[in-house]
Amino acid sequence: MLPTLASLAQHSALRLRVLTGEDRLATPVRWAHASELADPVPYLDGGELLLTTGLKLPVHDPGEMRDYVTRLSAAGVVGLGFGVGVNHPEVPPALLDAAVEAGLPLLEVPRNTPFIAISKAVSAALAAEQYRAVTAGFAAQRELTRAALSPGGQRALLAKLAIQVNGWAALYDLTGSVTAAAPGWAVRRAGKLAGEVRRLRDRPAPASAVCAAPGAPAEPTDEAGSRSRPDDRVELQSLGTGSRPQAVLAIGTAAPLGVVERYAVESAVAVLTLTTERSRAYQEAQARLGAAVLRMLLAGEPDHARAVAGQLYGGLLDAPLRVLVADGGDDPDALEELGDAVESAAARAGESVLAAADGERLVLLVADAGEAVSACAGYAGQTRRERGEHGLALGLSAPTGPASADAAYRQAREALAVARRRGRVLVEHDEVATGSVLALLADDAVRAFAEGTLRALREHDARGRGDLVASLRAWLAHHGQWDAAAADLGVHRHTLRYRMRRVEEILDRSLDDPDVRMELWLALKATADA
């Protein structure tokens, strides 16, 4: 505990006598400072017990004494010690009246008590408090470390920390979701800070912020019922040693943290950073293993993939799964953030996820109809709303088994390509498989190909030498039936035969080739000529 005016007044060796301000003796004293200046305020920092003998003070002028005491109070001086028997035999009445009027504690310092003795007493008490705080901090660190190493892990650490700060503590992943909180009632309160957590996540680590927990719900008591609690003061601390945090710690208290509580929080940050870094190393090793398992699945070796994966992915490889391929677009952090969001959602639902990098894309193997799929769609939609149409895009395969993972991977890539062309966030392969192929032609590259294919025919028609494009469209639409196509055009079938020969000559391609007919028909469709 910091020294107070009361503890100094009760110090038997100092023999101080309280003259005014008995109701303010519990005020902490940050330092004791002696000054004979008429205006010592420029040299004060606040929280001091000011000591003087009144050498240069107009102590018999009531107005001057009121101004003097008012200046001291405004500067944050917590008490005034007046030494008697040096320049004045007793505390001057004008000074005493001014102190009473301002409510400033005034202590009489006897002639035999040097000011240095008071300064030493304050200094010794401050040193003792600092030692107590450091000792308590080391004890808190040991207790938090033991908790982190216990079977309860991070949850046990948060429970200890909440007790030490007399408040609550919560841990978040990078999506702003609460992964652990203590006490249990703090989960709802911590959940209201997801936006603040995401904002802190986007700042370079290490980072911290102070905010209030909005709309704090009632906190249960030891007895039946509940009692309300005012909005908490919440400190957010990023965790991790890299430029990007790995998690965020929140500490909610009713008042600013004291020295001992600050030591406890700093110890918790250090321990949690170590555990999250250890988790990151584990995740990196898991990612390498996941990439190897994925390569085996895509190579058609599901049995080898199961053997390598062991129990790491639970029953993921023994039940219907789906392959999802994600493209981050113009956002370099989108894929990492997506992976965090999906893994967090899957962990909360008790699902397994296999994530592996595929060049500049991310491949995810997720349980069919699981929470991970919903998390993908939700996060991608949020990213698209926040960052525009060039953000994250996803392609999702149809449900399959490990033996058909390679086919599902191709389905997901095809669906992703369609998502990009259509400006969609998520496209499932079923939409591609059951829809019209014509929708796939809405692509700049396809239109450019179509324009190039038909350019020579259009240039021929533009010179007024025949309607070759219209004739080709009619002939292909009637499946090569000369009479029906000629009737549709209103020309003789020999005229149509001549025009089709001119098409072959200009394009240097044979219309007897079904691939040529298919390409020409798709080119007409892509350019709205059919």
Secondary structure as UniProt FT lines:
FT   HELIX           5..9
FT   TURN            12..14
FT   STRAND          17..20
FT   HELIX           22..24
FT   TURN            25..26
FT   STRAND          31..34
FT   HELIX           41..43
FT   STRAND          48..52
FT   TURN            55..56
FT   TURN            59..60
FT   HELIX           62..74
FT   TURN            75..76
FT   STRAND          79..83
FT   HELIX           93..102
FT   STRAND          106..109
FT   TURN            111..112
FT   HELIX           115..149
FT   TURN            151..152
FT   HELIX           153..165
FT   STRAND          168..172
FT   TURN            174..175
FT   STRAND          178..182
FT   TURN            184..185
FT   HELIX           186..191
FT   TURN            192..193
FT   HELIX           194..201
FT   STRAND          208..212
FT   TURN            214..215
FT   STRAND          219..220
FT   STRAND          226..227
FT   STRAND          233..239
FT   STRAND          247..253
FT   HELIX           259..298
FT   TURN            299..300
FT   HELIX           302..309
FT   TURN            310..315
FT   HELIX           316..318
FT   STRAND          321..327
FT   TURN            329..330
FT   TURN            332..333
FT   HELIX           334..349
FT   STRAND          354..358
FT   TURN            359..360
FT   STRAND          361..367
FT   TURN            368..369
FT   HELIX           371..387
FT   TURN            389..390
FT   STRAND          393..396
FT   HELIX           402..404
FT   HELIX           405..422
FT   STRAND          426..428
FT   HELIX           429..434
FT   HELIX           437..441
FT   HELIX           444..462
FT   TURN            463..464
FT   HELIX           468..477
FT   TURN            478..480
FT   HELIX           482..489
FT   HELIX           493..507
FT   TURN            511..512
FT   HELIX           514..526
FT   TURN            527..528
//
